[in-house]
Structures are given as C-alpha cells and as structure tokens.
Amino acid sequence: MTHSHDDSRQPPSTDPADLDLQLVPEPLVPAEPPPPAVIEPSWRQILAMQTPPVNDVGPRAPEAPAPDTAPGAGPGFAEPAGAGHVRPHDNTIGTLGDEPMGGLPHDAPIQEFRSSDPTEFRAPVLLPRERPSTASRVGEELLAWLKTLASAAVYATLIVTFGFQVARVEGQSMAPTLADQDRLIVNKLAYRIGTPQVGDIVMLYYPLNPDKSFVKRVIAEEGDQIRIVEGRVYRNDVPINDDYVPTEFRSHDDYGPQVVPQGYYFVMGDHRNNSSDSRHWGFVPKKYIIGKMQLRWWPIPHALVF
C-alpha cells in the first residue's frame, strides 16, 4: 500500500524576501509635562492685594503673612491655568511695552496705603431730594405768573406813557386819508424831542373836553396867519397844497384872517365839509397834542406809514 505524504506543509522560510512585513504600533510613552506656566498678575489683582477690605465693624485685623510658597507647591507641582500665585510682598508689576504699568520703574516698590478710618473708602451717600408739596408748587407758579404780569404792566405803562400808543379812528372827519375803524400807531416820543410840523397828522385832546381825543391835520403853526376863502385855505396869504382833499370833500365857507398865538396850532380834518376842527372851537395848545400818527396797521391791505 502506497502512502502519500502532504507536501503542502513546508517549513518556514528564513529568506527575508519571503517574509511578510507587518506594521507593529509603537508603545505609547507619556510625554514630559510642560513646565508650569508663570502667569503675571494683573494690576487689578495687585491693587486688590494692596488695598484692605472695608467693613462696617472697624479696621481689619492684621493677617499672618502668607508663606512664600503656596500650599502643595513642590518640585513637581504646577498650578492650573489662570490661577497664578502672587507673593504678598512681590514688588514687581506687569509691563506694557517698555514702560511699567502705572509709570513706576521695575525696581520701585509699591507703597501700601492703609488707613485706620474705614469711612475714607466709602462712597458718599446720596440722599433723595425731598419733593415739594402740591400747594408749594402751585404757590410758586402763581408767584411767577404775578411777577410776569407785573413786569408786563410796567413795560406797557412805560411804552404807552412815553413811547407809542394804539388808537382807533371813529368817524369820517379824516376821509379819505383815514377811514372809520382804522387802527393806528401814535408816536408819542416824536413831540417830546421835537415839535409838530405843518402837514402832520396828529392825535390831540379835544380843547373843549380833554377827556375826548381827535385825529386832525396841522394846517398852521404859531405865528402863521390863516385865512379861508370859499373853502380855499391860505397860510400867510399863500394857498396851501391840499391835493389830498377830493373836490366833493371841500367846503365853501370863509374864515379869518387869524394869527395863530404862540404855543398854539390850527388844525383841520381832510373831510372839510364833515369835520369839527379849529374853524369851530379855535386853536389847539401844544400841550394837548398827544403824538404823531406814525402807522396805519389795520386793515392790513391798506397799511401805511405816514
């Protein structure tokens, strides 16, 4: 009987070319720990260490000096990041560029400031302002209004007495120059520093009743001779220029001749046949002339400066 042998099993070859190369991972070796990070304290931490806390009881009792080495520190000890240790008597501070923070040189010690009076470190207490009562505020408002009204009254009195006055025309005696209900501004200062002139439109007191006031035109002044013939007015024998009087408003009466006395004026209305004036009640003393008609401000479309 023939026995066959399985020749497929061959002894392992020692030829390097026949060996299968396999990658074997290298064992993990722990790396050396990084050197402990030295974190430089900020200026806020330095100030916090140098400034004693303030409490309401009194000055803080002195603390025992801390050791130069933090607890647990040793050759192989490293503090966690962000928790750098600062010695209490460390006189160095961080730098910004080439200059030490705060302008102190590197070798200049920081002077500690401690005060036994804890109130020196307290912020001032602001007390709430007491609000005035309603009655007090109303009284103040009324007083302010009274002051304003009094000042306005004083100013108005001064203006009306020495400056200007508002007047209203009643009647047609000055038509067509002025109409009924026209509003006027009378310049009272003009005749305090000057005198009325011929042709001025003036506001005056009625000589027969000074409680009333009229608006008329000055025709002649003191020393002039006045004469009227058939409604035509002559001053010093010269006819006056009265083109402002329409033909239908002229009168046909006669007057004079008369010489105007010293300190008096002869006045007439522009509506000659519908005016009560010096032809009827005589001359007007200068002291009765209130002021010069300066402006007609109403109605606005017919506003006019005289």
Buried (B, 14 or more C-beta within 10 A) or exposed (E): EEEEEEEEEEEEEEEEEEEEEEEEEEEEEEEEEEEBEEBEBBEEBBEEBEEBEBEEEEEEEEEEEEEEEBEEBEEEEEBEEEEBBBBEEBEBBEEEEEEBEEEBEEEEEBEEEEEEEBEEEEEEEEEEEEEEEEEEEEEEEEEEEEEEEEEEEEEEEEEEEEBBBEBEBEBBBBBEBBBEEBBBBBBBBBBEEEEBEBEBBBBBBBBEEEEEBBBBBBBBBBEBBBBBBEBBBBBEEEEBEBEEBEEEBBBEEEBBEBBBEEEBBBBBBBBBEBBBBBBEEBBBBBEBBBBBBBBBBBEEEEEEEB
